[in-house]
């Protein structure tokens, strides 16, 4: 094998392994992309080579170890983030070992690198008084306030992640008999969560009924209307691609 094929291997890993074979989610691909962006930048400085000139031998176990130390000490990432970076690197070298067996020993040394142990913190929770304070924070005299209260109410009752909330489609919310909400969570797991009556009323008061109806029109036209950002010009809902400020501190 030509020893200068590291860029080719990385491209094949992302295109063939992650995207075509594993069908990894966009978040997983983005996480792997960020890992290799940092790793190639670090290796380029250490080896005094541009990323396009790096070889598979340049990224040895010693350099990977120094990179992980750099992630923790210089970038001040947690041990959990450090292990996430290492998991992405391991996945790549498993792919290299399968497809380029002449580098099996080189890959084995990197695959043998252990993950770092860390203390798993107890998940905190908020009490009813704090929940009521959160729900009373948005100004309900404005449409933004009503929207934010609906988001908070839904998050508090269902426990959805922020990414799951902002990716909800209108067709995922059932407000009639047997009211519930459907979502695709982490690991592509599908789940349905029943909605309490106060949550249903809150969603109905914060959202025009045409939002739900527009999902049927979107399905007929082949497009999908999101719950918080519909294609209808009569509904001024625009959800930012981050949590409301009051939700970020939960």
C-alpha positions in Angstrom: 0.0 0.0 0.0 1.2 3.5 -0.7 2.2 5.0 2.7 0.7 8.4 1.8 -2.9 7.3 1.7 -4.1 8.7 5.1 -6.4 11.3 3.5 -7.8 8.6 1.3 -8.5 6.3 4.2 -10.2 9.1 6.2 -12.4 9.9 3.2 -13.3 6.3 2.7 -14.0 5.9 6.4 -16.5 8.8 6.4 -18.1 8.0 3.1 -18.2 4.2 3.0 -18.0 3.1 6.7 -20.0 5.8 8.6 -22.4 6.9 5.9 -23.0 3.9 3.7 -22.5 0.9 5.9 -23.3 2.1 9.4 -25.7 4.9 8.3 -24.5 7.0 11.3 -26.7 9.9 12.3 -25.6 13.4 11.4 -24.7 14.1 15.0 -22.4 11.1 15.1 -20.7 12.1 11.8 -20.3 15.7 13.0 -18.7 14.4 16.2 -16.2 12.2 14.3 -15.5 15.1 12.0 -14.6 17.4 14.9 -12.4 14.7 16.4 -10.4 14.3 13.2 -10.3 18.1 12.6 -8.5 18.5 16.0 -6.3 15.4 15.5 -5.1 16.4 12.1 -4.3 19.9 13.2 -2.4 18.6 16.2 -0.5 16.0 14.1 0.3 18.6 11.5 2.0 20.8 14.1 3.8 17.9 15.7 5.1 16.4 12.5 5.6 19.8 10.8 3.6 18.6 7.8 0.4 19.8 6.2 -2.5 17.4 6.8 -2.4 16.2 3.1 1.1 15.0 3.6 0.5 13.0 6.8 1.0 9.2 6.6 -0.7 6.5 8.6 2.6 5.9 10.4 2.7 9.6 11.6 -0.3 9.0 13.7 1.1 6.4 16.1 0.1 5.5 19.6 2.5 8.0 21.2 1.0 10.9 19.2 -2.5 9.8 19.9 -1.7 9.7 23.6 -0.3 13.2 23.5 -3.3 14.4 21.6 -5.7 13.0 24.3 -3.6 14.8 26.9 -3.8 18.0 24.9 -7.6 17.6 24.7 -7.7 17.5 28.5 -5.0 19.9 29.6 -5.0 22.5 26.9 -8.6 22.4 25.7 -9.8 21.7 29.2 -12.2 19.0 28.1 -13.6 16.5 30.6 -12.5 12.8 30.7 -15.8 12.0 29.1 -15.1 14.2 26.1 -11.6 12.7 26.0 -13.1 9.2 25.8 -15.4 10.3 23.1 -12.5 11.5 21.0 -10.7 8.2 21.6 -13.8 6.2 20.6 -13.8 8.0 17.2 -10.1 7.3 16.7 -10.6 3.6 17.6 -13.4 3.3 15.1 -11.2 4.6 12.4 -8.3 2.3 13.2 -10.5 -0.7 13.3 -11.6 0.2 9.8 -7.9 0.6 8.7 -7.0 -2.8 10.3 -9.7 -4.5 8.3 -9.0 -2.9 5.0 -5.2 -2.5 5.2 -3.9 -5.5 7.1 -0.3 -4.5 6.6 -0.9 -1.9 9.3 -2.6 -4.3 11.7 0.2 -4.1 14.4 0.2 -0.3 14.1 -3.6 -0.2 14.6 -3.5 -2.8 17.4 -1.3 -0.5 19.5 -3.8 2.3 19.2 -6.8 0.1 19.8 -5.2 -1.1 23.0 -5.3 2.4 24.5 -7.7 2.4 27.5 -10.5 4.8 28.1 -10.1 7.0 31.2 -12.3 6.4 34.2 -14.3 9.3 35.5 -16.8 10.0 38.2 -20.4 9.7 37.0 -22.4 12.6 38.6 -25.8 12.0 39.9 -28.5 13.5 37.7 -30.1 16.5 39.5 -33.8 17.3 39.3 -35.9 20.3 40.0 -38.9 20.4 42.4 -42.4 21.6 41.8 -41.7 25.1 43.0 -38.8 25.5 40.6 -41.0 24.0 37.8 -43.7 26.6 38.4 -41.1 29.4 38.5 -39.8 28.3 35.1 -43.3 28.2 33.6 -44.2 31.6 34.9 -41.0 33.2 33.6 -42.1 33.7 29.9 -44.2 36.7 29.1 -47.4 35.2 27.9 -48.7 38.5 26.5 -46.3 37.9 23.5 -46.3 35.0 21.0 -42.6 34.3 21.8 -43.5 34.0 25.5 -46.4 31.6 24.7 -44.1 29.6 22.5 -41.4 29.4 25.2 -43.9 28.4 27.9 -45.2 25.6 25.6 -41.6 24.4 25.0 -40.9 24.4 28.8 -44.2 22.7 29.6 -43.5 20.0 27.1 -39.9 19.5 28.2 -40.8 19.3 31.9 -43.6 16.7 31.3 -41.9 14.5 28.7 -38.2 14.9 29.5 -37.3 15.3 25.8 -33.8 16.5 25.0 -33.5 19.9 23.4 -32.5 18.3 20.1 -35.6 16.2 20.2 -37.8 19.2 21.0 -36.6 21.3 18.1 -36.8 18.5 15.6 -40.5 17.7 16.4 -42.8 17.7 13.4 -46.4 18.7 13.5 -47.5 15.1 12.8 -45.6 13.9 15.9 -48.1 15.7 18.2 -51.5 14.1 18.8 -53.8 16.4 20.9 -57.1 14.5 20.5 -58.2 11.3 22.3 -55.2 9.5 23.8 -53.0 12.6 23.5 -49.3 11.8 23.1 -46.2 12.9 21.4 -43.9 10.8 19.2 -40.2 11.4 18.8 -37.0 9.8 17.5 -34.4 10.0 20.2 -30.8 9.1 20.6 -29.8 5.9 18.8 -32.8 6.3 16.5 -35.0 5.0 19.3 -38.7 5.7 18.6 -40.9 6.4 21.6 -44.3 7.8 22.4 -45.1 9.7 25.6 -48.6 10.4 26.9 -49.5 14.1 27.5 -51.3 15.3 30.6 -54.4 17.5 30.2 -52.6 20.7 31.3 -49.8 20.0 28.7 -52.4 19.5 26.0 -54.2 22.7 26.9 -50.9 24.6 27.0 -50.0 23.4 23.5 -53.4 24.3 22.2 -53.4 27.8 23.6 -49.9 28.5 22.4 -50.3 27.1 18.9 -52.8 27.9 16.2 -54.8 24.9 15.1 -53.6 25.5 11.5 -50.1 24.4 12.6 -51.4 20.8 13.0 -53.5 21.0 9.8 -50.5 22.3 7.9 -48.6 19.0 8.6 -51.3 17.2 6.6 -50.8 19.6 3.7 -47.0 19.2 4.0 -47.3 15.4 3.9 -49.4 15.6 0.8 -46.8 17.9 -0.9 -43.9 15.7 0.2 -42.5 18.2 2.7 -42.5 18.1 6.5 -43.7 21.0 8.7 -41.8 21.3 12.0 -43.8 22.0 15.1 -42.1 25.2 16.0 -41.2 26.5 12.5 -44.0 25.8 10.0 -44.3 26.9 6.4 -47.5 28.8 7.0 -47.1 32.5 6.8 -50.0 33.0 9.2 -48.1 31.4 12.1 -45.1 33.5 13.2 -43.4 30.6 15.1 -39.6 30.6 14.7 -37.7 28.5 17.2 -34.0 29.3 17.5 -31.6 26.3 17.0 -30.9 26.3 20.8 -32.8 26.0 24.0 -34.7 29.0 25.4 -32.5 30.8 27.9 -34.7 29.7 30.8 -34.3 26.1 29.7 -30.5 26.2 29.4 -30.1 26.4 33.1 -32.4 23.5 33.9 
